[in-house]
Amino acid sequence: MSDVIIGRLGGEVSPGVFECGACGVTARGWSPVIDLCRKLVEAGHPSGSPMRVYRGEVVALHVRSIGEAGGLRVRPGSAGRPMFVRRTAAAGALVEGMDEGVGVVAG
């Protein structure tokens, strides 16, 4: 099992743009944790590594695997709730719906 990566959520850096960082890597956007996971894998971190994301001193999110989370996209769902969708390897297409036990869990 890989060591747990510790991520830190920053605030809103501009309207609708948030920031998250870990291990010297920073991601900004509407879904910065998912984007950060993708960047960490691209930077050579083991895809099976879990990540614990803090907002201040409080755990906000647990990521089971940065590789799994990096393969997701977040888009607006019904009633304004975000929805996780898988990205397939073919042309970055999105596949609707997720199984129970998705790799990103609110803290």
DRENMAR-238436 format. One record per atom (N, C-alpha, C): residue number from 0; residue in one letter; atom name; x negated, y, z. Coordinates in nm, 3 decimals, always signed. Atoms other than C-alpha are relative to their C-alpha. Example, Ala and Ser with C-alpha at 12.3 -4.5 7.8 and 13.67 -1.06 7.14 Angstrom:
2
[0 'A' 'N' [-0.089 -0.119 +0.000]] [0 'A' 'CA' [-1.230 -0.450 +0.780]] [0 'A' 'C' [-0.090 +0.120 +0.000]] [1 'S' 'N' [+0.082 -0.119 -0.006]] [1 'S' 'CA' [-1.367 -0.106 +0.714]] [1 'S' 'C' [+0.077 +0.109 +0.073]] 
END
This chain:
107
[0 'M' 'N' [-0.084 -0.119 +0.000]] [0 'M' 'CA' [+0.000 +0.000 +0.000]] [0 'M' 'C' [-0.088 +0.124 +0.000]] [1 'S' 'N' [+0.075 -0.124 +0.012]] [1 'S' 'CA' [-0.124 +0.348 -0.088]] [1 'S' 'C' [+0.026 +0.089 +0.120]] [2 'D' 'N' [-0.019 -0.097 -0.106]] [2 'D' 'CA' [-0.174 +0.624 +0.164]] [2 'D' 'C' [+0.115 +0.094 -0.035]] [3 'V' 'N' [-0.111 -0.093 +0.020]] [3 'V' 'CA' [+0.120 +0.859 +0.211]] [3 'V' 'C' [-0.056 +0.136 -0.038]] [4 'I' 'N' [+0.035 -0.136 +0.042]] [4 'I' 'CA' [+0.080 +1.186 +0.023]] [4 'I' 'C' [+0.090 +0.096 +0.075]] [5 'I' 'N' [-0.077 -0.101 -0.071]] [5 'I' 'CA' [+0.189 +1.492 +0.218]] [5 'I' 'C' [+0.022 +0.119 -0.093]] [6 'G' 'N' [-0.035 -0.114 +0.084]] [6 'G' 'CA' [+0.373 +1.754 +0.014]] [6 'G' 'C' [+0.059 +0.112 +0.084]] [7 'R' 'N' [-0.054 -0.118 -0.069]] [7 'R' 'CA' [+0.479 +2.104 +0.114]] [7 'R' 'C' [+0.089 +0.077 -0.096]] [8 'L' 'N' [-0.092 -0.083 +0.078]] [8 'L' 'CA' [+0.785 +2.284 -0.019]] [8 'L' 'C' [-0.022 +0.145 +0.036]] [9 'G' 'N' [+0.006 -0.144 -0.022]] [9 'G' 'CA' [+0.740 +2.655 -0.062]] [9 'G' 'C' [+0.138 +0.058 -0.021]] [10 'G' 'N' [-0.129 -0.065 +0.020]] [10 'G' 'CA' [+1.012 +2.905 -0.112]] [10 'G' 'C' [+0.032 +0.020 -0.146]] [11 'E' 'N' [-0.040 -0.036 +0.136]] [11 'E' 'CA' [+1.185 +3.040 -0.417]] [11 'E' 'C' [-0.096 +0.108 -0.048]] [12 'V' 'N' [+0.100 -0.095 +0.049]] [12 'V' 'CA' [+0.915 +3.215 -0.620]] [12 'V' 'C' [+0.059 +0.100 -0.098]] [13 'S' 'N' [-0.080 -0.090 +0.083]] [13 'S' 'CA' [+1.165 +3.370 -0.862]] [13 'S' 'C' [+0.138 -0.064 -0.009]] [14 'P' 'N' [-0.135 +0.057 +0.000]] [14 'P' 'CA' [+1.538 +3.319 -0.921]] [14 'P' 'C' [+0.006 -0.139 -0.064]] [15 'G' 'N' [-0.014 +0.137 +0.048]] [15 'G' 'CA' [+1.597 +2.943 -0.954]] [15 'G' 'C' [-0.130 -0.077 -0.017]] [16 'V' 'N' [+0.131 +0.066 +0.013]] [16 'V' 'CA' [+1.224 +2.860 -0.945]] [16 'V' 'C' [-0.059 -0.020 +0.139]] [17 'F' 'N' [+0.053 +0.036 -0.131]] [17 'F' 'CA' [+1.088 +2.677 -0.641]] [17 'F' 'C' [-0.138 -0.060 -0.017]] [18 'E' 'N' [+0.138 +0.046 +0.005]] [18 'E' 'CA' [+0.737 +2.559 -0.552]] [18 'E' 'C' [-0.022 -0.115 +0.097]] [19 'C' 'N' [+0.039 +0.111 -0.086]] [19 'C' 'CA' [+0.594 +2.236 -0.410]] [19 'C' 'C' [-0.143 -0.036 -0.034]] [20 'G' 'N' [+0.139 +0.035 +0.025]] [20 'G' 'CA' [+0.233 +2.131 -0.366]] [20 'G' 'C' [-0.048 -0.113 +0.089]] [21 'A' 'N' [+0.066 +0.108 -0.075]] [21 'A' 'CA' [+0.016 +1.840 -0.252]] [21 'A' 'C' [-0.133 -0.029 -0.068]] [22 'C' 'N' [+0.129 +0.045 +0.052]] [22 'C' 'CA' [-0.346 +1.733 -0.293]] [22 'C' 'C' [-0.060 +0.098 -0.100]] [23 'G' 'N' [+0.056 -0.100 +0.091]] [23 'G' 'CA' [-0.442 +2.060 -0.464]] [23 'G' 'C' [+0.077 +0.017 -0.130]] [24 'V' 'N' [-0.083 -0.010 +0.121]] [24 'V' 'CA' [-0.166 +2.024 -0.727]] [24 'V' 'C' [+0.128 +0.074 +0.038]] [25 'T' 'N' [-0.122 -0.077 -0.026]] [25 'T' 'CA' [+0.127 +2.267 -0.748]] [25 'T' 'C' [+0.095 -0.013 -0.117]] [26 'A' 'N' [-0.104 +0.002 +0.103]] [26 'A' 'CA' [+0.454 +2.242 -0.937]] [26 'A' 'C' [+0.102 +0.106 +0.033]] [27 'R' 'N' [-0.103 -0.102 -0.016]] [27 'R' 'CA' [+0.708 +2.516 -0.990]] [27 'R' 'C' [+0.113 -0.031 -0.097]] [28 'G' 'N' [-0.114 +0.021 +0.088]] [28 'G' 'CA' [+1.058 +2.486 -1.130]] [28 'G' 'C' [+0.125 -0.026 +0.080]] [29 'W' 'N' [-0.128 +0.027 -0.064]] [29 'W' 'CA' [+1.415 +2.385 -1.055]] [29 'W' 'C' [-0.007 -0.127 +0.084]] [30 'S' 'N' [+0.017 +0.125 -0.075]] [30 'S' 'CA' [+1.304 +2.038 -0.933]] [30 'S' 'C' [-0.150 -0.024 +0.025]] [31 'P' 'N' [+0.145 +0.005 -0.015]] [31 'P' 'CA' [+0.948 +2.091 -0.808]] [31 'P' 'C' [-0.055 -0.129 +0.058]] [32 'V' 'N' [+0.051 +0.125 -0.057]] [32 'V' 'CA' [+0.918 +1.765 -0.610]] [32 'V' 'C' [-0.016 -0.104 -0.110]] [33 'I' 'N' [+0.006 +0.095 +0.112]] [33 'I' 'CA' [+0.996 +1.554 -0.918]] [33 'I' 'C' [-0.114 +0.038 -0.094]] [34 'D' 'N' [+0.109 -0.047 +0.087]] [34 'D' 'CA' [+0.762 +1.767 -1.130]] [34 'D' 'C' [-0.136 -0.025 +0.064]] [35 'L' 'N' [+0.126 +0.024 -0.070]] [35 'L' 'CA' [+0.490 +1.739 -0.865]] [35 'L' 'C' [-0.038 -0.148 -0.006]] [36 'C' 'N' [+0.029 +0.144 +0.008]] [36 'C' 'CA' [+0.519 +1.359 -0.862]] [36 'C' 'C' [-0.062 -0.034 -0.136]] [37 'R' 'N' [+0.051 +0.025 +0.134]] [37 'R' 'CA' [+0.464 +1.352 -1.238]] [37 'R' 'C' [-0.143 +0.053 -0.014]] [38 'K' 'N' [+0.134 -0.060 +0.008]] [38 'K' 'CA' [+0.164 +1.586 -1.210]] [38 'K' 'C' [-0.103 -0.077 +0.081]] [39 'L' 'N' [+0.093 +0.077 -0.083]] [39 'L' 'CA' [+0.009 +1.381 -0.929]] [39 'L' 'C' [-0.042 -0.129 -0.071]] [40 'V' 'N' [+0.034 +0.122 +0.075]] [40 'V' 'CA' [+0.027 +1.062 -1.139]] [40 'V' 'C' [-0.093 +0.036 -0.116]] [41 'E' 'N' [+0.085 -0.044 +0.111]] [41 'E' 'CA' [-0.120 +1.250 -1.437]] [41 'E' 'C' [-0.141 +0.036 +0.047]] [42 'A' 'N' [+0.130 -0.038 -0.058]] [42 'A' 'CA' [-0.402 +1.371 -1.207]] [42 'A' 'C' [-0.077 -0.121 +0.052]] [43 'G' 'N' [+0.072 +0.121 -0.037]] [43 'G' 'CA' [-0.490 +1.008 -1.127]] [43 'G' 'C' [+0.037 -0.062 +0.132]] [44 'H' 'N' [-0.044 +0.061 -0.126]] [44 'H' 'CA' [-0.310 +0.938 -0.800]] [44 'H' 'C' [+0.076 -0.129 -0.031]] [45 'P' 'N' [-0.070 +0.126 +0.026]] [45 'P' 'CA' [-0.177 +0.580 -0.772]] [45 'P' 'C' [+0.152 +0.020 -0.008]] [46 'S' 'N' [-0.143 -0.022 +0.021]] [46 'S' 'CA' [+0.179 +0.569 -0.905]] [46 'S' 'C' [+0.086 -0.060 +0.111]] [47 'G' 'N' [-0.075 +0.061 -0.109]] [47 'G' 'CA' [+0.288 +0.350 -0.613]] [47 'G' 'C' [-0.008 +0.075 +0.131]] [48 'S' 'N' [+0.015 -0.077 -0.125]] [48 'S' 'CA' [+0.192 +0.614 -0.355]] [48 'S' 'C' [+0.132 +0.061 +0.044]] [49 'P' 'N' [-0.117 -0.071 -0.053]] [49 'P' 'CA' [+0.473 +0.733 -0.130]] [49 'P' 'C' [-0.038 +0.145 +0.032]] [50 'M' 'N' [+0.026 -0.139 -0.037]] [50 'M' 'CA' [+0.508 +1.102 -0.048]] [50 'M' 'C' [+0.104 +0.044 +0.101]] [51 'R' 'N' [-0.088 -0.061 -0.100]] [51 'R' 'CA' [+0.654 +1.280 +0.252]] [51 'R' 'C' [-0.009 +0.150 -0.023]] [52 'V' 'N' [-0.002 -0.142 +0.033]] [52 'V' 'CA' [+0.760 +1.636 +0.171]] [52 'V' 'C' [+0.057 +0.079 +0.117]] [53 'Y' 'N' [-0.040 -0.084 -0.113]] [53 'Y' 'CA' [+0.782 +1.899 +0.443]] [53 'Y' 'C' [+0.044 +0.138 -0.047]] [54 'R' 'N' [-0.035 -0.141 +0.011]] [54 'R' 'CA' [+0.960 +2.232 +0.453]] [54 'R' 'C' [-0.028 +0.057 +0.137]] [55 'G' 'N' [+0.048 -0.043 -0.131]] [55 'G' 'CA' [+0.776 +2.406 +0.732]] [55 'G' 'C' [-0.049 -0.123 +0.075]] [56 'E' 'N' [+0.041 +0.115 -0.081]] [56 'E' 'CA' [+0.737 +2.145 +1.007]] [56 'E' 'C' [+0.101 -0.115 -0.005]] [57 'V' 'N' [-0.108 +0.099 +0.007]] [57 'V' 'CA' [+1.048 +1.945 +0.910]] [57 'V' 'C' [-0.014 -0.083 -0.128]] [58 'V' 'N' [+0.001 +0.086 +0.118]] [58 'V' 'CA' [+1.046 +1.643 +0.678]] [58 'V' 'C' [+0.129 +0.025 -0.077]] [59 'A' 'N' [-0.116 -0.030 +0.083]] [59 'A' 'CA' [+1.277 +1.741 +0.393]] [59 'A' 'C' [+0.034 -0.115 -0.095]] [60 'L' 'N' [-0.019 +0.101 +0.103]] [60 'L' 'CA' [+1.230 +1.445 +0.160]] [60 'L' 'C' [-0.102 -0.111 +0.017]] [61 'H' 'N' [+0.090 +0.116 +0.006]] [61 'H' 'CA' [+1.081 +1.095 +0.145]] [61 'H' 'C' [+0.004 -0.051 -0.144]] [62 'V' 'N' [+0.008 +0.054 +0.134]] [62 'V' 'CA' [+0.961 +0.972 -0.193]] [62 'V' 'C' [-0.062 -0.139 +0.012]] [63 'R' 'N' [+0.047 +0.137 -0.011]] [63 'R' 'CA' [+0.923 +0.594 -0.214]] [63 'R' 'C' [-0.123 -0.023 -0.087]] [64 'S' 'N' [+0.109 +0.020 +0.094]] [64 'S' 'CA' [+0.688 +0.606 -0.515]] [64 'S' 'C' [-0.008 +0.122 -0.091]] [65 'I' 'N' [+0.011 -0.118 +0.086]] [65 'I' 'CA' [+0.551 +0.910 -0.698]] [65 'I' 'C' [+0.016 -0.038 -0.147]] [66 'G' 'N' [-0.019 +0.044 +0.138]] [66 'G' 'CA' [+0.550 +0.706 -1.020]] [66 'G' 'C' [+0.147 -0.014 -0.035]] [67 'E' 'N' [-0.143 +0.015 +0.023]] [67 'E' 'CA' [+0.917 +0.618 -0.986]] [67 'E' 'C' [+0.067 +0.137 -0.005]] [68 'A' 'N' [-0.061 -0.133 -0.005]] [68 'A' 'CA' [+1.015 +0.974 -0.890]] [68 'A' 'C' [-0.041 +0.083 -0.122]] [69 'G' 'N' [+0.047 -0.073 +0.116]] [69 'G' 'CA' [+0.802 +1.114 -1.172]] [69 'G' 'C' [+0.071 -0.040 -0.129]] [70 'G' 'N' [-0.076 +0.046 +0.116]] [70 'G' 'CA' [+1.014 +0.913 -1.416]] [70 'G' 'C' [+0.144 +0.047 +0.002]] [71 'L' 'N' [-0.137 -0.052 -0.010]] [71 'L' 'CA' [+1.327 +1.100 -1.311]] [71 'L' 'C' [+0.006 +0.144 -0.048]] [72 'R' 'N' [-0.030 -0.141 +0.026]] [72 'R' 'CA' [+1.482 +1.429 -1.414]] [72 'R' 'C' [+0.118 +0.034 +0.089]] [73 'V' 'N' [-0.113 -0.047 -0.078]] [73 'V' 'CA' [+1.725 +1.636 -1.212]] [73 'V' 'C' [+0.078 +0.096 -0.088]] [74 'R' 'N' [-0.084 -0.092 +0.074]] [74 'R' 'CA' [+2.019 +1.803 -1.377]] [74 'R' 'C' [+0.127 +0.027 +0.080]] [75 'P' 'N' [-0.121 -0.032 -0.076]] [75 'P' 'CA' [+2.334 +1.971 -1.252]] [75 'P' 'C' [+0.107 -0.106 -0.022]] [76 'G' 'N' [-0.111 +0.095 +0.007]] [76 'G' 'CA' [+2.614 +1.732 -1.171]] [76 'G' 'C' [+0.130 +0.070 +0.030]] [77 'S' 'N' [-0.130 -0.058 -0.032]] [77 'S' 'CA' [+2.976 +1.781 -1.081]] [77 'S' 'C' [-0.005 +0.072 +0.134]] [78 'A' 'N' [-0.011 -0.080 -0.122]] [78 'A' 'CA' [+3.061 +2.033 -0.811]] [78 'A' 'C' [-0.134 +0.060 +0.043]] [79 'G' 'N' [+0.127 -0.064 -0.031]] [79 'G' 'CA' [+2.710 +2.177 -0.833]] [79 'G' 'C' [-0.103 -0.089 +0.068]] [80 'R' 'N' [+0.094 +0.092 -0.063]] [80 'R' 'CA' [+2.544 +1.868 -0.682]] [80 'R' 'C' [-0.100 -0.049 -0.103]] [81 'P' 'N' [+0.098 +0.050 +0.095]] [81 'P' 'CA' [+2.217 +1.766 -0.847]] [81 'P' 'C' [+0.017 -0.149 -0.026]] [82 'M' 'N' [-0.012 +0.140 +0.039]] [82 'M' 'CA' [+2.210 +1.435 -1.032]] [82 'M' 'C' [-0.137 -0.047 -0.051]] [83 'F' 'N' [+0.125 +0.057 +0.047]] [83 'F' 'CA' [+1.902 +1.215 -1.082]] [83 'F' 'C' [+0.030 -0.088 -0.121]] [84 'V' 'N' [-0.013 +0.084 +0.118]] [84 'V' 'CA' [+1.868 +1.059 -1.427]] [84 'V' 'C' [-0.138 -0.051 -0.038]] [85 'R' 'N' [+0.128 +0.060 +0.041]] [85 'R' 'CA' [+1.597 +0.826 -1.557]] [85 'R' 'C' [-0.040 +0.053 -0.136]] [86 'R' 'N' [+0.057 -0.033 +0.130]] [86 'R' 'CA' [+1.372 +0.926 -1.839]] [86 'R' 'C' [-0.053 -0.129 -0.059]] [87 'T' 'N' [+0.056 +0.119 +0.062]] [87 'T' 'CA' [+1.297 +0.647 -2.082]] [87 'T' 'C' [-0.128 +0.039 -0.073]] [88 'A' 'N' [+0.126 -0.026 +0.068]] [88 'A' 'CA' [+0.961 +0.614 -2.253]] [88 'A' 'C' [+0.023 +0.050 -0.143]] [89 'A' 'N' [-0.027 -0.037 +0.138]] [89 'A' 'CA' [+1.119 +0.657 -2.597]] [89 'A' 'C' [+0.044 +0.145 -0.010]] [90 'A' 'N' [-0.031 -0.140 +0.029]] [90 'A' 'CA' [+1.107 +1.026 -2.684]] [90 'A' 'C' [+0.056 +0.077 +0.119]] [91 'G' 'N' [-0.044 -0.073 -0.118]] [91 'G' 'CA' [+1.177 +1.133 -2.325]] [91 'G' 'C' [+0.151 +0.004 +0.016]] [92 'A' 'N' [-0.147 +0.002 -0.009]] [92 'A' 'CA' [+1.545 +1.040 -2.359]] [92 'A' 'C' [+0.045 -0.021 +0.143]] [93 'L' 'N' [-0.056 +0.015 -0.134]] [93 'L' 'CA' [+1.761 +1.057 -2.049]] [93 'L' 'C' [+0.102 -0.112 +0.001]] [94 'V' 'N' [-0.099 +0.106 -0.019]] [94 'V' 'CA' [+1.960 +0.761 -1.924]] [94 'V' 'C' [+0.084 +0.037 +0.121]] [95 'E' 'N' [-0.089 -0.042 -0.109]] [95 'E' 'CA' [+2.262 +0.854 -1.712]] [95 'E' 'C' [+0.013 -0.108 +0.106]] [96 'G' 'N' [-0.031 +0.092 -0.109]] [96 'G' 'CA' [+2.329 +0.699 -1.374]] [96 'G' 'C' [-0.124 -0.056 +0.066]] [97 'M' 'N' [+0.111 +0.053 -0.078]] [97 'M' 'CA' [+2.106 +0.562 -1.103]] [97 'M' 'C' [+0.051 -0.113 +0.086]] [98 'D' 'N' [-0.032 +0.106 -0.094]] [98 'D' 'CA' [+2.101 +0.247 -0.896]] [98 'D' 'C' [-0.003 +0.056 +0.141]] [99 'E' 'N' [+0.013 -0.035 -0.141]] [99 'E' 'CA' [+2.149 +0.267 -0.522]] [99 'E' 'C' [-0.147 -0.015 +0.038]] [100 'G' 'N' [+0.139 +0.013 -0.045]] [100 'G' 'CA' [+1.817 +0.314 -0.344]] [100 'G' 'C' [-0.097 +0.076 -0.088]] [101 'V' 'N' [+0.090 -0.081 +0.080]] [101 'V' 'CA' [+1.676 +0.578 -0.576]] [101 'V' 'C' [-0.120 +0.041 +0.083]] [102 'G' 'N' [+0.126 -0.023 -0.071]] [102 'G' 'CA' [+1.318 +0.663 -0.485]] [102 'G' 'C' [-0.016 +0.133 +0.068]] [103 'V' 'N' [+0.008 -0.130 -0.066]] [103 'V' 'CA' [+1.392 +1.011 -0.354]] [103 'V' 'C' [+0.115 +0.009 +0.098]] [104 'V' 'N' [-0.103 -0.001 -0.104]] [104 'V' 'CA' [+1.580 +1.043 -0.026]] [104 'V' 'C' [-0.015 +0.126 +0.083]] [105 'A' 'N' [+0.003 -0.120 -0.084]] [105 'A' 'CA' [+1.670 +1.361 +0.160]] [105 'A' 'C' [-0.037 -0.039 +0.142]] [106 'G' 'N' [+0.046 +0.026 -0.135]] [106 'G' 'CA' [+1.504 +1.379 +0.501]] [106 'G' 'C' [+0.105 +0.028 +0.097]] 
END
